[in-house]
Amino acid sequence: MAKYSKESQNKVKRSMHEMHEGKLKSGRSNKKVTNPKQAIAIGLSEAREEGAKVPEKPASKKSTTRKSTAKKAAPKKAAAKKSPAKKTTAKRAAPGKAAAKKSAGRKTAAKKTTARKATAKKAAPKRKSAARKKSAATA
């Protein structure tokens, strides 16, 4: 027994011809269709709307049980463990571009942290003095 009826075959054939002529447009965006697979999908969906014999879409065939078993079977990725730093003299003897970049990055990070600490120290005394003024005014 045939999966697709003659009506649905004619719809797909018509949509393929329209695609090759440059007249087939997609639904929402109304852009020109250039992919043959998309043209076939449009033809099949039009045939479904008219009630022609067409198999169900693959998405509607799937059940939730298959999805849950697939998720259980998938291996879980373990978190990467940090190994202790190993000292190697070979790497230190020949400094490369990567090493220079790392050290430059560390310097900027150090500058940022010191800048944050300095701003925190500046802000802290102001808060204390404001609290003192309030307590003095109330007393």
PyMOL commands that set and color helices and strands:
alter all, ss='L'
color gray80, all
select helices_A, chain A and resi 6-21+36-50+58-61+64-73+89-93+97-138
alter helices_A, ss='H'
color red, helices_A
deselect
rebuild
show_as cartoon
